[in-house]
Amino acid sequence: MKKILLFLLASGMLYINFPQSLNGRFSSSIYTFERFDTAGSSTTNARTYQMLSFNFGNENIWLRSNFNLETDLSNKQLSDPRFRVYNLYADFQKIFDVASLKLGRQPLYNSVAGGVFDGATVGLNYSGYKLMAYYGGNVPAYQKLELIDNWNDNYLLGGEFTVYAIMDWRFSAKYINKNFASQSYTAVRLDPDLNPINVLIENQSNQYQFLSGEISYNKQKFGSGNIRYDYDLNFQTSSRFEISGRYEQIKNLGITAYYNYREPKIRYNSIFSVFDYGNTWEIEGGLDYLIDNKYTLIGKFANVTYKDERSQRVTLGISSPFGSITARKNFGYAGEMDAISFYTALTQFDGLLTPSLGFSYTRYKLSEDDPSNDLISVLGGANIRPFRTLSFDIQGQYLNNKIYNNDWRLFFKLNFWFNTIF
């Protein structure tokens, strides 16, 4: 019954005047890899994914969806085949030219706790001012097509007010309250006589509750900036403060700056809240310079401050229409790491063939006195598009380090886009 109810909420908008439009994408892919159960014992897996995403409607009334069916052709898991419903909702736009409404399983874009939920979103948009409010329940495990149990402990609600009325500026205030019901489980404990017994562990509901503010500025050929602040209402403390900016007034030169203060995000009533954890402060500055309108040289330096220690990060690179090369070095409290990566993709024959190649090498260790570990990864593949609506992707992947020794994987994907008016 719950499945039927959810579907009716999303498909109740089918009373639409003709003509109607149906557009979307279908993809089918297979991913092969080797999994080791014990030392010297492994199984080869060939996991397949069938994805369908479509929009059906007319003008301002739409049914939007996103489904996925997955299984393993060689070694099926207990939950195979697994059918996931990521989106299935009715989208009503421009109601009286100022309002909108979404009903069903829909995406949530929020800087604190985004994802997918089952519920409703109401929006008002008028003359540079936008108000949005939403309420619903969390999605069951594996995105099953049903409503979650104990809704009172698994709901989310929130809203956002945004101002676009001032040229080049955007102001936004947000609130979100997201609840999680903890799973009960049985564990072995000792009774007063030190005999092992099974005990049912039941935790309280966990919750995120945040108030956020954001200010953005973007002026063409001058630069951009963004300020964001998150306040944790449950713990009554600042959770995150972030400033980023880019200056482009000097020809071919871009200057970037970034600052971030972050406290670990802990759910209310979670056992992790009793631990002694530290906050981090990160600051980064960078330059990028454009040469001949093709090549961009990039350089960045960052310093991360922990509770009692510091770590640094240096990034150098060059990007072009042919690909990019990036070198990175980390040192200090977070560990020592040297890495270089390369990637290229070149379109040939008017888009018919796009071969690609990627390579990365990393050497890392936790501290200066520890032995170093090496990691090599290589990927190579091609995209073949014989028609505008049809494409094929094939990619081979290779990984080698002390954990995954000579690990080979293969990925193949078919994409088909469709758009029909009837």
C-alpha positions in Angstrom: 0.0 0.0 0.0 2.8 2.4 0.8 4.4 1.8 -2.6 1.1 2.5 -4.3 0.6 5.7 -2.3 4.1 7.0 -3.1 3.5 6.3 -6.8 0.2 8.1 -6.8 1.7 11.2 -5.2 4.3 11.3 -8.0 2.0 10.5 -10.9 -1.2 12.4 -10.0 -0.2 15.1 -12.5 -0.8 12.9 -15.5 -4.0 14.9 -16.4 -2.1 17.1 -18.8 -3.3 18.7 -22.0 -1.6 17.5 -25.2 1.0 17.7 -26.6 3.2 16.0 -24.1 7.0 15.5 -24.0 9.0 12.4 -23.0 12.7 12.8 -22.6 15.5 11.2 -20.7 18.4 8.7 -20.7 18.8 5.0 -20.5 22.2 3.4 -19.7 23.5 -0.1 -19.3 26.9 -0.9 -17.8 29.0 -3.8 -16.5 31.9 -3.5 -14.1 34.2 -6.5 -13.6 36.6 -6.8 -10.6 38.3 -9.4 -8.4 37.5 -9.7 -4.7 39.7 -11.6 -2.2 37.9 -13.3 0.6 41.1 -14.7 2.2 44.7 -14.7 1.3 45.1 -16.6 -2.0 41.3 -17.1 -2.4 39.4 -14.7 -4.7 36.2 -14.4 -6.8 35.7 -12.5 -10.0 32.6 -10.3 -10.0 30.7 -8.9 -13.0 28.3 -6.4 -11.6 25.7 -4.8 -14.0 23.7 -1.6 -13.6 20.7 -0.6 -15.7 19.7 3.0 -15.2 16.6 4.9 -16.5 15.9 8.6 -16.0 13.0 10.3 -17.7 10.8 13.4 -17.6 7.2 13.2 -18.8 4.9 16.2 -19.0 4.1 19.4 -20.7 5.1 23.0 -20.0 4.9 23.4 -16.2 3.7 19.9 -15.0 6.2 17.0 -15.1 6.7 13.6 -13.8 10.4 13.1 -13.0 12.2 9.9 -12.2 15.5 8.1 -11.8 15.7 4.3 -11.4 18.5 1.8 -11.1 18.5 -2.0 -11.3 21.7 -3.8 -10.3 22.9 -7.4 -9.9 25.9 -9.6 -10.2 26.2 -12.0 -13.2 28.9 -14.2 -11.6 28.4 -14.1 -7.8 25.0 -12.9 -6.7 24.6 -11.3 -3.3 21.7 -12.0 -1.0 20.0 -8.7 -1.9 20.4 -9.2 -5.7 18.7 -8.2 -7.9 18.5 -4.7 -6.2 16.1 -2.1 -7.5 16.7 1.4 -6.4 14.3 4.4 -6.8 16.3 7.6 -6.5 13.7 10.0 -7.8 9.9 9.7 -8.5 8.0 12.9 -8.1 5.5 15.3 -9.6 6.9 18.7 -10.4 4.4 21.6 -10.6 6.0 24.8 -11.8 4.9 28.4 -12.2 1.6 28.0 -10.3 0.0 31.4 -10.7 3.5 32.5 -12.0 4.9 32.6 -8.5 4.7 29.2 -6.8 6.0 25.6 -7.3 5.3 22.3 -5.7 7.1 18.9 -5.7 5.5 15.7 -4.4 7.2 12.3 -4.1 10.7 11.0 -3.8 12.9 14.0 -4.7 16.5 15.3 -4.4 17.5 17.8 -1.6 20.3 20.2 -2.3 21.5 21.5 1.1 25.1 22.4 2.1 24.6 20.7 5.5 22.6 17.5 4.9 21.6 16.9 1.3 20.3 13.7 -0.3 16.9 12.2 -1.2 13.7 12.2 0.7 10.0 11.3 0.4 7.8 14.3 0.9 6.8 17.7 -0.4 8.7 21.0 -1.4 6.8 24.3 -1.8 8.4 27.3 -3.4 7.6 31.0 -3.9 9.6 33.1 -6.3 8.7 36.7 -7.0 10.7 39.7 -8.2 14.2 38.5 -7.1 13.0 36.9 -3.8 12.7 33.1 -3.4 11.2 31.2 -0.4 11.4 27.4 -0.2 10.1 25.0 2.4 10.2 21.2 2.5 9.1 18.3 4.7 9.3 14.5 4.4 10.8 11.3 5.5 14.2 9.7 5.0 14.5 7.1 2.3 14.7 3.4 3.3 17.8 1.4 2.8 18.8 0.7 -0.8 16.3 3.3 -1.9 13.4 0.8 -1.8 10.1 2.0 -3.3 8.3 2.3 0.1 7.9 4.8 2.9 10.2 4.4 5.9 8.9 3.1 9.2 8.7 5.2 12.4 8.4 8.4 10.5 8.5 10.5 13.7 12.2 9.5 14.2 13.1 9.6 10.5 11.9 12.9 9.1 13.5 16.1 7.8 12.1 19.6 7.5 13.7 22.9 6.5 13.6 25.9 4.4 15.6 28.5 2.5 15.1 32.2 1.8 17.2 33.7 -1.0 17.5 37.3 -2.3 18.6 37.8 -5.9 17.2 41.4 -6.2 20.6 43.2 -5.9 22.7 43.0 -9.1 25.7 40.7 -8.8 24.8 39.6 -5.2 23.0 36.7 -3.6 21.9 36.4 0.0 20.6 33.2 1.5 19.4 32.0 4.9 18.7 28.3 5.5 17.4 26.0 8.2 17.4 22.2 8.3 16.3 19.6 10.9 17.1 16.0 9.9 16.4 13.0 12.1 17.8 9.5 12.0 16.5 6.5 14.0 19.4 4.4 15.2 19.3 0.7 14.4 18.8 -1.6 17.4 21.3 -4.5 17.6 22.3 -7.3 19.9 25.8 -7.5 21.5 27.5 -9.9 23.9 28.1 -8.4 27.3 29.1 -9.7 30.8 26.6 -10.1 33.6 27.5 -9.4 37.2 28.9 -12.9 37.5 31.1 -12.3 34.4 29.0 -14.7 32.2 28.5 -13.7 28.6 24.9 -12.7 27.7 23.2 -11.2 24.7 22.0 -7.6 25.3 19.7 -5.5 23.1 21.4 -2.1 22.4 18.9 0.7 21.7 20.2 4.1 21.0 18.2 7.3 21.0 17.3 9.1 17.7 20.2 11.1 16.2 19.6 14.5 14.7 21.2 17.3 12.7 19.8 20.8 13.2 21.6 23.7 11.6 21.0 27.3 10.7 23.1 28.6 7.8 23.8 31.9 6.0 25.5 32.6 2.7 26.5 35.7 0.8 27.8 35.5 -2.8 29.2 38.1 -5.2 29.9 37.5 -8.9 30.9 40.2 -11.4 32.1 39.3 -14.9 35.7 40.2 -15.6 36.3 41.3 -12.1 35.9 38.4 -9.7 33.7 36.5 -7.3 33.4 35.8 -3.7 31.4 33.6 -1.3 30.9 33.6 2.5 29.2 30.7 4.3 28.4 30.2 8.0 26.8 27.1 9.6 25.6 27.2 13.2 24.8 23.9 15.1 21.6 24.5 17.0 21.8 21.2 19.0 25.3 21.9 20.4 24.9 25.7 20.2 28.3 26.2 18.5 29.7 27.4 15.2 30.1 24.4 12.9 31.6 25.9 9.8 32.8 29.3 8.5 34.1 29.5 5.0 35.4 32.3 2.7 36.4 31.9 -0.9 37.3 34.5 -3.5 38.7 35.0 -7.0 40.2 38.2 -8.5 40.5 38.5 -12.3 41.1 42.2 -12.9 44.7 41.6 -14.1 44.8 40.3 -17.7 45.3 36.5 -17.9 45.9 36.2 -14.2 43.6 34.8 -11.6 44.2 35.1 -7.8 42.3 32.8 -5.5 42.0 32.7 -1.7 40.2 30.2 0.5 39.7 30.0 4.3 37.8 27.4 6.2 37.0 26.7 9.9 35.3 23.4 10.5 34.1 21.5 13.5 33.5 17.7 13.1 29.8 17.3 12.4 28.4 15.0 15.1 24.8 13.8 15.3 22.9 14.9 18.5 22.7 12.0 21.0 25.5 10.2 19.2 28.1 8.2 21.2 30.8 10.1 19.2 29.9 13.4 21.0 31.6 12.1 24.1 35.0 11.9 22.5 37.6 14.7 22.7 37.8 15.9 19.1 39.5 19.0 17.6 38.5 21.6 15.0 40.5 22.5 11.9 41.5 25.7 10.3 42.5 25.7 6.6 43.8 28.6 4.5 44.9 28.4 0.9 46.1 30.9 -1.7 46.7 30.3 -5.4 47.6 31.8 -8.8 46.6 30.7 -12.3 48.0 32.3 -15.5 46.6 31.8 -19.0 49.1 31.5 -21.9 48.0 31.8 -25.6 44.4 31.2 -24.5 45.2 27.5 -24.3 47.5 26.7 -21.4 46.8 27.5 -17.7 49.6 27.3 -15.2 48.3 26.7 -11.6 50.0 27.0 -8.3 48.5 26.7 -4.8 49.7 26.6 -1.2 47.6 25.6 1.8 48.2 25.4 5.6 45.9 23.3 7.8 45.9 23.8 11.5 44.7 21.0 13.8 44.2 21.1 17.6 47.9 21.0 18.4 49.6 20.4 15.0 49.9 21.7 11.4 50.1 20.3 7.9 50.9 21.9 4.6 49.9 21.2 1.0 51.5 22.4 -2.3 49.8 22.0 -5.7 51.3 22.7 -9.1 49.8 22.0 -12.5 49.1 22.8 -16.1 45.8 22.4 -18.0 45.2 22.6 -21.7 42.6 21.5 -24.3 44.7 18.3 -24.6 44.7 17.4 -20.9 46.2 18.2 -17.6 49.2 17.4 -15.4 49.1 18.0 -11.6 51.7 17.5 -8.9 50.9 17.6 -5.2 52.9 17.4 -2.0 51.6 17.1 1.5 53.8 17.2 4.6 53.4 17.8 8.3 51.0 16.3 10.8 48.6 14.8 8.2 51.4 12.7 6.8 54.0 12.9 4.0 52.7 12.4 0.4 54.2 13.1 -3.1 51.8 12.6 -6.0 51.7 13.3 -9.7 48.8 12.7 -12.1 48.2 13.0 -15.8 45.0 12.9 -17.8 44.2 13.5 -21.5 41.1 13.0 -23.7 41.1 14.0 -27.4 38.0 14.0 -29.6 38.5 12.7 -33.1 36.4 12.4 -36.3 33.8 15.1 -35.3 33.0 13.5 -32.0 32.8 9.9 -33.2 35.8 8.8 -31.1 37.3 10.2 -27.9 40.2 8.2 -26.5 41.3 8.9 -22.9 44.3 8.0 -20.8 45.1 8.7 -17.2 48.1 7.9 -14.9 48.9 8.7 -11.3 51.8 7.8 -9.0 51.7 8.4 -5.3 54.3 7.9 -2.5 53.0 8.3 1.0 53.8 7.6 4.7 52.2 8.7 8.0 55.3 10.3 9.5 58.8 11.1 8.5 60.3 8.0 10.2 57.8 5.5 8.7 58.5 3.4 5.5 57.1 4.7 2.3 54.2 3.1 0.4 53.8 3.4 -3.4 50.6 3.5 -5.3 50.3 3.4 -9.1 47.0 3.7 -11.0 46.4 3.7 -14.8 43.2 4.0 -16.7 42.7 3.9 -20.5 39.5 3.9 -22.6 37.4 5.4 -25.3 34.0 7.0 -25.9 32.4 6.0 -29.2 29.4 8.1 -30.3 28.1 6.9 -33.7 24.9 9.0 -33.3 24.0 12.0 -31.3 21.7 9.9 -29.1 23.8 6.8 -28.7 27.3 6.3 -27.2 29.5 3.6 -25.8 32.2 3.8 -23.1 34.9 1.3 -22.4 37.6 1.7 -19.8 40.3 -0.5 -18.3 41.7 0.3 -14.8 44.9 -0.9 -13.1 45.9 -0.4 -9.5 49.0 -1.5 -7.7 49.9 -0.9 -4.0 50.7 -3.1 -1.0 47.0 -3.8 -0.4 45.8 -4.2 -4.1 48.6 -6.0 -5.9 48.2 -5.8 -9.7 44.5 -5.1 -9.5 42.8 -5.1 -13.0 39.2 -3.9 -13.6 37.1 -3.4 -16.7 34.1 -1.1 -17.2 31.7 -0.9 -20.2 28.7 1.4 -20.6 26.0 2.1 -23.2 24.1 5.4 -23.2 20.9 6.2 -25.1 19.2 9.6 -25.0 15.6 10.1 -26.1 13.3 13.1 -26.6 9.8 12.5 -28.0 6.8 14.9 -28.4 3.3 13.3 -28.9 
